[in-house]
Amino acid sequence: MSGRDNNNNERGNFMTRALKGAILGAVASVFLIVLASVAMLYGIIDDSIINILTPFIKAICASISALIAIKGYKNHTMALSIISSIMFIIISYLLYSALSGEFMFGTNQFIDIGIGAFAGIITALVSTMVSKR
């Protein structure tokens, strides 16, 4: 196998890992949103916290997507973590927009991308610190 083939294989593995993490993060997001909706339905949590809960769920799921992507990967974990988290934000935006029937792009989506990137950075840093112990 030549160096060029190996390099292409690494890139493919990189993007496959990022996409896998993003998709599994989206699945976790749907699960947590449904769980929160059921909790609101039964009065376990108040409807007024939805504006706080939604970004929190996005950040948690962006971290989940990053963690899944970087698990067992040794090189470029920061970049992989950030890309996977941003891919999660994009996939979840498309998913929830399709479910609601509204595709509106504005400032909130840029904030969500920032939340995703920040969650990816924190996840990569914590993962690196924990793995060095």
C-alpha positions as CSV (number, residue, x, y, z in Angstrom):
1,M,0.0,0.0,0.0
2,S,1.5,3.3,-1.0
3,G,1.7,6.4,1.2
4,R,-1.0,8.1,-0.9
5,D,-3.5,5.2,-0.5
6,N,-2.8,5.2,3.3
7,N,-3.4,9.0,3.5
8,N,-6.7,8.7,1.6
9,N,-7.8,5.8,3.9
10,E,-7.0,8.0,6.9
11,R,-9.1,10.8,5.5
12,G,-12.0,8.4,4.8
13,N,-11.8,7.0,8.3
14,F,-11.7,10.5,9.7
15,M,-14.9,11.6,7.9
16,T,-16.6,8.3,8.6
17,R,-15.9,8.7,12.3
18,A,-17.1,12.3,12.3
19,L,-20.4,11.3,10.5
20,K,-20.9,8.3,12.7
21,G,-20.5,10.5,15.8
22,A,-22.8,13.2,14.4
23,I,-25.6,10.7,13.5
24,L,-25.4,9.0,16.9
25,G,-25.5,12.4,18.6
26,A,-28.6,13.2,16.6
27,V,-30.2,10.0,17.8
28,A,-29.3,10.9,21.4
29,S,-30.8,14.4,20.8
30,V,-34.1,12.9,19.6
31,F,-34.2,10.6,22.6
32,L,-33.5,13.5,25.1
33,I,-36.0,15.8,23.4
34,V,-38.7,13.1,23.6
35,L,-37.8,12.5,27.2
36,A,-38.0,16.2,28.0
37,S,-41.4,16.4,26.2
38,V,-42.8,13.5,28.2
39,A,-41.5,15.1,31.4
40,M,-43.2,18.3,30.5
41,L,-46.4,16.5,29.5
42,Y,-46.6,14.9,33.0
43,G,-45.6,18.1,34.8
44,I,-42.3,16.8,36.0
45,I,-40.5,19.8,34.6
46,D,-42.0,23.2,33.8
47,D,-42.6,24.4,30.3
48,S,-40.8,27.6,31.0
49,I,-37.3,26.0,31.1
50,I,-37.4,24.9,27.5
51,N,-35.3,27.9,26.5
52,I,-32.6,26.7,28.8
53,L,-33.0,23.0,28.2
54,T,-32.7,23.0,24.4
55,P,-29.2,24.5,24.3
56,F,-28.1,22.3,27.1
57,I,-29.3,19.2,25.2
58,K,-27.6,20.4,22.1
59,A,-24.3,20.8,24.0
60,I,-24.6,17.4,25.6
61,C,-25.3,15.7,22.3
62,A,-22.6,17.6,20.5
63,S,-20.2,16.3,23.2
64,I,-21.6,12.8,22.8
65,S,-21.0,13.0,19.0
66,A,-17.5,14.2,19.6
67,L,-16.7,11.5,22.1
68,I,-18.0,8.8,19.8
69,A,-16.0,10.1,16.9
70,I,-12.7,10.4,18.8
71,K,-13.0,7.1,20.8
72,G,-9.9,5.0,19.9
73,Y,-8.6,7.6,17.4
74,K,-5.1,8.9,18.2
75,N,-4.5,11.6,15.6
76,H,-6.1,15.0,15.2
77,T,-8.7,14.4,18.0
78,M,-9.4,18.2,18.3
79,A,-10.2,18.6,14.7
80,L,-12.3,15.4,14.6
81,S,-14.1,16.4,17.7
82,I,-15.0,19.9,16.3
83,I,-16.0,18.6,12.9
84,S,-18.2,15.8,14.4
85,S,-19.9,18.3,16.8
86,I,-20.6,20.8,14.0
87,M,-21.9,18.0,11.7
88,F,-24.2,17.0,14.6
89,I,-25.5,20.6,14.8
90,I,-26.2,20.7,11.0
91,I,-27.8,17.2,11.0
92,S,-30.0,18.1,14.0
93,Y,-31.0,21.4,12.4
94,L,-32.0,19.6,9.2
95,L,-33.8,17.0,11.1
96,Y,-35.8,19.3,13.4
97,S,-36.5,21.7,10.5
98,A,-37.9,18.9,8.5
99,L,-40.1,17.7,11.4
100,S,-41.4,21.2,12.0
101,G,-41.8,22.1,8.3
102,E,-39.8,25.3,8.7
103,F,-36.4,26.0,7.3
104,M,-35.3,29.3,8.8
105,F,-31.7,30.3,8.9
106,G,-30.5,33.1,11.1
107,T,-28.4,34.2,14.1
108,N,-29.6,31.3,16.2
109,Q,-28.0,28.7,13.9
110,F,-24.6,30.5,14.1
111,I,-24.9,30.4,17.9
112,D,-25.8,26.7,17.7
113,I,-22.7,26.0,15.6
114,G,-20.6,27.9,18.1
115,I,-22.2,25.8,20.9
116,G,-21.3,22.7,19.0
117,A,-17.7,23.7,18.3
118,F,-17.2,24.7,21.9
119,A,-18.6,21.4,23.1
120,G,-16.3,19.6,20.7
121,I,-13.3,21.5,21.9
122,I,-14.1,20.9,25.6
123,T,-14.7,17.2,24.9
124,A,-11.4,16.8,23.1
125,L,-9.5,18.6,25.8
126,V,-11.1,16.5,28.6
127,S,-10.6,13.3,26.7
128,T,-7.0,14.1,26.1
129,M,-6.4,14.9,29.8
130,V,-8.2,11.8,31.0
131,S,-6.4,9.5,28.5
132,K,-3.0,10.8,29.7
133,R,-3.6,9.6,33.3
